[in-house]
Amino acid sequence: MSIKEQALQTIQELPENADWEEVKERINFVSAIRKGLDELDSDKGIPIEEIENELNEWISK
């Protein structure tokens, strides 16, 4: 599915009374998710151990 098709599908799934801000937020959300999934597919993700270490640092502060 092309990006344009994904955007159209995303917009069509919004309620009929959605305003421009909701459209923008949903497109940004879907875009960020797609980017993250593409990074994972390209082995550009962050190892879980690194995430766990960062979380432990944040929690202990």
C-alpha distances in whole Angstrom, upper triangle without the diagonal:
4,7,8,6,7,10,11,10,12,15,15,16,19,22,23,26,24,25,24,25,23,20,20,21,18,15,18,17,14,14,17,15,12,15,17,15,14,18,19,17,19,22,22,23,27,29,30,33,33,31,34,37,35,35,39,40,39,40,44,44
4,5,5,6,9,10,11,12,14,15,17,19,22,23,26,23,24,22,23,22,18,18,20,17,14,16,17,13,12,16,15,12,14,17,15,14,17,19,17,19,22,22,23,27,29,30,34,33,32,35,37,35,36,39,40,39,40,44,44
4,5,5,6,9,10,10,12,14,15,17,21,22,24,21,21,19,20,19,15,15,16,14,11,12,14,10,9,13,13,10,12,15,14,13,16,18,17,18,21,21,22,25,28,29,32,31,30,33,35,33,33,37,38,36,38,41,41
4,5,5,6,9,10,11,12,14,16,19,20,22,19,20,17,19,18,14,14,16,14,11,14,15,12,11,15,16,13,15,18,18,17,20,22,21,22,25,25,25,29,31,32,36,35,33,36,38,36,36,40,40,39,40,44,44
4,5,5,6,8,10,10,12,15,18,19,21,19,20,19,20,18,15,16,17,14,12,15,16,12,13,16,16,13,16,19,18,17,21,22,21,23,26,26,26,29,32,32,36,35,33,36,39,37,37,40,41,39,41,44,44
4,5,5,6,9,10,11,13,16,18,20,18,19,17,18,16,13,14,15,11,9,12,12,9,9,13,12,10,13,16,14,15,18,19,18,20,23,23,23,26,29,29,33,32,30,33,35,33,33,37,37,36,37,41,41
4,5,5,6,9,10,11,15,16,18,15,16,14,15,13,10,10,12,9,7,10,11,8,9,13,13,11,14,16,16,16,19,21,21,22,25,24,24,27,30,30,34,33,30,33,36,34,33,37,38,35,37,40,40
4,5,5,6,9,10,13,14,16,14,15,14,16,14,11,12,14,11,10,13,14,12,13,16,16,15,17,20,19,20,23,24,24,26,28,28,28,31,33,34,37,36,34,37,39,37,36,40,41,39,40,44,43
4,5,5,6,9,12,13,16,14,16,16,17,14,12,14,14,11,10,14,14,11,13,16,15,14,17,19,18,19,22,23,23,25,28,27,27,30,32,32,36,35,33,35,38,36,35,39,40,38,39,42,42
4,5,5,7,11,12,14,12,14,13,14,11,9,11,11,7,7,11,10,8,10,13,13,12,15,17,17,18,21,22,22,24,26,26,25,27,30,30,33,33,30,32,35,33,32,36,37,34,35,39,39
4,5,5,9,10,11,9,11,10,12,9,7,9,11,8,8,12,12,11,13,16,16,16,18,20,20,21,24,25,25,27,30,29,28,31,33,33,37,36,33,35,38,35,34,38,39,36,38,41,41
4,5,8,8,11,10,13,13,15,12,10,13,14,11,11,15,15,13,16,19,18,18,21,23,22,23,26,27,27,29,32,31,30,33,35,35,39,38,35,37,40,38,37,40,41,39,40,44,43
4,7,9,11,10,13,14,15,12,10,13,13,10,11,15,14,12,15,17,16,17,20,21,21,22,25,26,26,29,31,30,29,31,33,33,36,36,33,35,38,36,34,38,39,36,37,41,41
4,6,8,6,10,11,12,8,8,11,11,8,11,14,13,12,15,18,17,18,21,22,22,24,26,27,28,30,32,31,30,32,34,33,37,36,33,35,38,35,34,37,38,35,36,40,40
4,5,5,9,12,13,10,10,14,13,12,14,17,16,16,19,21,21,22,25,26,26,28,30,31,31,34,36,35,33,35,37,36,40,39,36,37,40,38,36,40,41,38,38,42,41
4,6,9,12,13,11,11,15,15,14,16,19,19,19,21,23,23,24,27,28,29,30,33,34,34,36,38,37,36,38,40,40,43,42,39,41,44,41,39,43,44,41,41,45,45
4,6,10,11,10,11,14,15,14,16,19,19,19,22,24,24,25,28,29,30,31,34,35,36,38,39,38,37,38,41,40,43,42,39,41,43,41,39,42,43,40,40,44,43
4,7,8,6,7,10,11,10,13,15,15,16,18,20,21,22,24,26,26,28,30,31,32,34,36,35,33,35,38,37,40,39,36,38,40,37,36,39,40,37,37,41,40
4,5,5,6,9,10,11,13,14,16,17,18,20,22,23,24,26,27,29,31,32,33,35,37,35,34,35,38,38,41,39,36,38,40,37,36,39,40,36,37,41,40
4,5,5,6,9,10,11,12,14,15,16,18,20,21,22,24,26,27,28,30,31,33,35,33,32,34,37,36,39,38,35,37,39,36,35,39,39,36,37,40,39
4,5,5,6,9,10,11,12,14,15,16,18,20,21,23,24,26,27,29,30,31,33,31,30,31,34,34,37,35,32,34,36,33,32,35,35,32,33,37,35
4,5,5,6,9,10,10,12,14,15,16,18,20,21,23,24,26,27,28,30,32,30,29,30,33,32,35,34,30,33,35,32,31,34,34,31,33,36,35
4,6,5,6,9,10,11,12,14,16,16,18,20,21,22,24,26,27,28,30,29,28,30,33,32,36,34,31,34,36,33,32,36,36,33,34,38,37
4,6,5,6,9,10,10,12,14,15,16,18,20,21,22,24,26,27,29,27,26,28,31,31,34,32,29,32,34,31,30,34,34,31,33,36,35
4,6,5,6,9,10,11,12,14,15,17,18,20,21,23,24,26,27,25,24,25,28,28,31,29,26,29,31,28,27,30,31,28,29,33,32
4,5,5,6,8,10,11,12,14,15,17,18,20,21,22,24,26,24,23,25,28,27,30,29,26,29,31,28,27,31,31,29,30,34,33
4,5,5,6,9,10,10,12,14,15,16,18,20,21,22,24,23,22,24,27,27,31,29,26,29,31,29,28,32,32,30,32,35,34
4,6,5,6,9,10,10,12,14,15,16,18,20,21,23,20,20,22,25,25,28,26,24,27,28,26,25,29,29,27,29,32,31
4,5,5,6,9,10,11,12,14,15,17,18,20,21,20,18,20,23,23,26,24,21,24,26,24,23,27,27,25,26,30,29
4,5,5,6,9,10,11,12,14,15,16,18,20,19,18,20,23,23,26,25,22,25,28,25,25,29,29,27,29,32,32
4,5,5,6,9,10,10,12,14,15,16,18,17,17,19,22,23,26,24,22,25,27,25,25,29,29,27,29,32,32
4,5,5,6,9,10,11,12,14,15,17,15,14,16,19,19,23,21,19,22,24,21,21,25,25,23,25,29,28
4,5,5,6,9,10,11,12,14,15,14,13,15,18,18,21,20,18,21,23,21,21,25,25,24,25,29,29
4,5,5,6,9,10,10,12,14,13,13,16,19,19,23,22,20,23,25,24,24,27,28,27,29,32,32
4,5,5,6,9,10,11,12,11,11,14,17,18,21,20,18,22,24,22,22,26,26,25,27,30,30
4,5,5,6,9,10,11,9,8,11,14,15,18,17,15,18,20,19,19,23,23,22,24,27,28
4,5,5,6,9,10,10,9,12,14,15,19,18,17,20,22,21,21,25,26,25,27,30,30
4,5,5,6,9,9,9,13,15,17,20,20,19,22,24,23,24,27,28,27,29,32,32
4,5,5,6,5,6,10,12,15,18,16,16,19,21,20,21,24,25,24,27,29,30
4,5,5,6,5,9,10,12,15,15,14,17,19,19,20,23,24,24,26,28,29
4,6,7,8,12,13,15,18,18,18,21,23,23,24,26,28,28,29,32,33
4,5,8,11,13,16,19,18,18,21,23,22,24,27,28,28,30,32,33
4,6,9,10,13,15,15,15,18,20,20,21,24,25,25,27,29,31
4,7,9,12,15,13,14,17,18,18,19,22,23,23,25,27,28
4,6,9,12,10,10,14,15,15,16,19,20,20,22,24,25
4,6,8,7,7,10,11,11,13,15,16,17,19,21,22
4,5,5,7,9,10,11,13,15,16,17,19,20,22
4,5,5,6,9,10,10,12,14,15,16,18,20
4,5,5,6,9,10,11,12,14,15,17,19
4,5,5,6,9,10,11,12,14,16,17
4,5,5,6,9,10,11,12,14,16
4,5,5,6,9,10,10,12,15
4,5,5,6,9,10,11,13
4,5,5,6,9,10,11
4,5,5,6,9,10
4,5,5,6,9
4,6,5,7
4,6,6
4,6
4
